Amino acid sequence: MALGRKGSRRIVVDSTTYRWRLRRRPTYFQALAWTPCQFAVEQADVVGTTLVVTTDQPHPGNWFRRDAKPVLPSDVAKTIQLALREGWTPRDPGSPFHLDLSAGFTPSP
């Protein structure tokens, strides 16, 4: 699975360039604040494993205006470093690497 270039943002972490993307519109379950926000990361210009991160925040576009912290580039950089320590190898082909940081997320009733 590769990220589309349109809508993705560039970030450099430890002298390696990555692209990351957050869905502009939430999925139905994210819009209801039943599931947390997710974003994807991949190494730029390399076909390899995509990192899929599940946050502990609702999607900023949820329909209930539930408080949602935006995903900042600094958060993405920290998450990339954590995923690399956890065993993500962005240059190797394979299935997406899932990093679940959703502990503490409480869905809307």
Residue frames relative to the residue before (quaternion, step in Angstrom):
aa qw qx qy qz dx dy dz
M 1.0000 0.0000 0.0000 0.0000 0.00 0.00 0.00
A 0.0909 -0.8027 0.5888 0.0256 3.56 -0.76 1.02
L 0.4740 -0.6515 0.5136 0.2949 3.54 -1.14 0.66
G 0.4342 -0.6574 0.5401 0.2959 3.52 -1.06 0.68
R 0.5303 -0.6416 0.4437 0.3320 3.57 -1.01 0.69
K 0.6313 0.5344 -0.3370 0.4498 3.55 1.06 -0.73
G 0.8199 0.2117 -0.1836 0.4992 3.55 -0.76 1.06
S 0.6045 0.5419 -0.3770 0.4459 3.59 1.22 -0.11
R 0.2940 -0.7504 0.5709 0.1565 3.54 -1.22 0.60
R 0.4172 -0.7028 0.5300 0.2261 3.54 -1.12 0.76
I 0.0491 0.7732 -0.6309 0.0418 3.55 -1.09 0.78
V 0.2189 -0.7601 0.5992 0.1233 3.58 -1.05 0.78
V 0.0083 0.7815 -0.6211 0.0578 3.55 -0.78 1.13
D 0.8380 -0.0732 -0.0028 0.5408 3.57 -0.70 1.13
S 0.6838 -0.5329 0.2382 0.4378 3.56 0.94 1.08
T 0.5889 0.5014 -0.3963 0.4947 3.60 1.18 0.50
T 0.3282 -0.7577 0.5367 0.1736 3.56 -0.92 0.96
Y 0.0640 -0.7776 0.6255 -0.0081 3.52 -0.97 1.03
R 0.2344 -0.7088 0.6324 0.2066 3.54 -1.36 0.18
W 0.0461 -0.8003 0.5976 0.0124 3.56 -1.00 0.80
R 0.0775 -0.8074 0.5849 0.0005 3.53 -1.18 0.62
L 0.1644 -0.7320 0.6563 0.0796 3.50 -1.13 0.87
R 0.5236 -0.6234 0.4659 0.3467 3.59 -0.94 0.84
R 0.4635 -0.6835 0.4907 0.2780 3.56 -0.86 0.95
R 0.7691 0.2046 -0.1103 0.5954 3.55 0.94 -0.94
P 0.4579 -0.6926 0.4732 0.2945 3.59 -0.89 0.83
T 0.5395 -0.5509 0.5031 0.3904 3.54 -1.27 0.34
Y 0.7035 -0.4503 0.3161 0.4498 3.60 -1.23 0.23
F 0.6986 0.4676 -0.2774 0.4651 3.59 0.85 -0.96
Q 0.6320 0.5033 -0.3306 0.4879 3.60 1.10 -0.63
A 0.6304 0.5390 -0.3332 0.4484 3.60 1.04 -0.74
L 0.6874 0.4414 -0.2674 0.5110 3.57 1.13 -0.66
A 0.3979 -0.7325 0.4450 0.3273 3.58 1.36 -0.08
W 0.3687 0.7168 -0.4967 0.3219 3.55 1.09 0.79
T 0.7712 0.1763 -0.1056 0.6025 3.58 1.16 -0.60
P 0.5319 -0.6620 0.4252 0.3131 3.60 -1.09 0.65
C 0.6574 -0.5034 0.4154 0.3768 3.48 -1.41 0.25
Q 0.1027 -0.7738 0.6219 0.0618 3.58 -1.15 0.66
F 0.0282 -0.7639 0.6417 0.0624 3.53 -1.29 0.44
A 0.3112 -0.7520 0.5581 0.1618 3.56 -1.25 0.48
V 0.1168 -0.7776 0.6170 0.0314 3.54 -1.19 0.73
E 0.0766 0.7682 -0.6355 0.0149 3.55 -1.16 0.64
Q 0.5528 -0.5813 0.4664 0.3728 3.53 -1.21 0.44
A 0.4880 -0.6841 0.4619 0.2837 3.57 -0.88 0.97
D 0.8653 0.1218 -0.1112 0.4732 3.54 -1.15 0.77
V 0.6514 0.4291 -0.3341 0.5291 3.59 1.16 0.53
V 0.2824 -0.7299 0.5929 0.1896 3.56 -0.87 0.92
G 0.2725 0.7605 -0.5379 0.2409 3.55 -0.40 1.23
T 0.7623 -0.3460 0.2791 0.4704 3.53 -1.20 -0.57
T 0.3183 -0.7356 0.5720 0.1741 3.55 -0.97 0.94
L 0.3126 -0.7170 0.5951 0.1845 3.54 -1.09 0.79
V 0.0910 -0.7733 0.6267 0.0307 3.58 -0.84 1.04
V 0.1109 -0.8210 0.5601 0.0030 3.57 -0.54 1.22
T 0.1702 -0.7467 0.6368 0.0894 3.55 -0.92 1.00
T 0.2640 -0.7948 0.5317 0.1261 3.57 -0.57 1.18
D 0.4990 -0.6299 0.4918 0.3352 3.56 -1.31 -0.08
Q 0.5960 0.5585 -0.3418 0.4648 3.59 1.30 0.38
P 0.4962 -0.6023 0.5055 0.3680 3.59 -1.16 0.41
H 0.6115 -0.5335 0.4235 0.4027 3.57 -1.24 0.41
P 0.5436 -0.6450 0.4216 0.3327 3.63 -0.92 0.84
G 0.7082 0.4436 -0.2585 0.4847 3.60 1.17 -0.46
N 0.3042 0.7696 -0.5219 0.2071 3.61 1.11 0.42
W 0.5847 -0.6500 0.3850 0.2957 3.53 -1.11 0.82
F 0.6998 0.4805 -0.2726 0.4530 3.59 1.14 -0.49
R 0.4119 -0.7302 0.4468 0.3124 3.56 1.32 0.15
R 0.2121 0.7817 -0.5472 0.2108 3.53 1.12 0.73
D 0.5791 -0.6069 0.4080 0.3603 3.58 -0.90 0.88
A 0.0548 0.7902 -0.6034 0.0918 3.51 -0.74 1.11
K 0.3373 -0.7242 0.5688 0.1955 3.54 -0.80 1.03
P 0.4376 -0.6931 0.4895 0.2974 3.63 -0.79 0.87
V 0.4687 -0.6328 0.5309 0.3132 3.56 -1.23 0.52
L 0.1614 -0.8138 0.5565 0.0440 3.55 -0.48 1.25
P 0.6258 -0.5370 0.3974 0.4024 3.60 -1.15 0.47
S 0.6224 0.5344 -0.3527 0.4501 3.62 1.03 -0.67
D 0.6247 0.5206 -0.3311 0.4786 3.60 1.08 -0.69
V 0.6452 0.5183 -0.3148 0.4647 3.56 0.98 -0.86
A 0.6448 0.5244 -0.3217 0.4535 3.60 0.94 -0.87
K 0.6617 0.4944 -0.3061 0.4733 3.60 0.93 -0.88
T 0.6533 0.5167 -0.3071 0.4604 3.57 1.02 -0.81
I 0.6199 0.5292 -0.3407 0.4687 3.60 1.01 -0.74
Q 0.6612 0.4978 -0.3097 0.4680 3.58 0.89 -0.89
L 0.6406 0.5136 -0.3192 0.4733 3.61 1.00 -0.79
A 0.6672 0.5058 -0.3048 0.4541 3.59 0.89 -0.92
L 0.6311 0.5206 -0.3342 0.4680 3.59 1.01 -0.75
R 0.6500 0.4971 -0.3100 0.4840 3.61 1.03 -0.76
E 0.6847 0.4865 -0.2732 0.4689 3.59 1.12 -0.71
G 0.6814 -0.5334 0.2788 0.4166 3.60 1.24 -0.01
W 0.4092 0.6952 -0.4934 0.3253 3.61 1.22 0.23
T 0.0746 -0.7788 0.6224 0.0224 3.58 -0.86 1.00
P 0.2370 -0.8459 0.4610 0.1257 3.58 0.10 1.29
R 0.6635 0.5146 -0.3181 0.4402 3.61 1.13 -0.44
D 0.6440 0.5245 -0.3217 0.4546 3.60 1.20 -0.44
P 0.4495 -0.6726 0.5044 0.3020 3.60 -0.97 0.77
G 0.3694 0.7300 -0.5297 0.2239 3.54 -1.19 0.47
S 0.7259 -0.4009 0.3287 0.4520 3.52 -1.36 -0.15
P 0.6320 -0.5324 0.3877 0.4083 3.59 -1.17 0.46
F 0.3559 -0.6993 0.5830 0.2108 3.54 -1.15 0.73
H 0.1864 -0.8052 0.5580 0.0750 3.58 -0.57 1.17
L 0.0732 -0.7681 0.6361 0.0122 3.54 -0.90 1.03
D 0.1402 -0.8216 0.5518 0.0284 3.56 -0.39 1.27
L 0.0027 0.7991 -0.5981 0.0600 3.56 -0.49 1.26
S 0.3944 0.7814 -0.4121 0.2530 3.56 1.27 0.41
A 0.3565 0.7277 -0.5166 0.2766 3.62 1.20 0.13
G 0.7738 0.3134 -0.2506 0.4901 3.54 -0.81 1.00
F 0.5251 0.6121 -0.4289 0.4069 3.60 1.24 -0.12
T 0.0990 -0.7818 0.6133 0.0534 3.55 -0.91 0.92
P 0.3665 -0.7508 0.5050 0.2166 3.58 -0.59 1.11
S 0.5580 -0.5818 0.4628 0.3688 3.56 -1.20 0.46
P 0.5198 -0.6483 0.4538 0.3219 3.59 -1.08 0.66
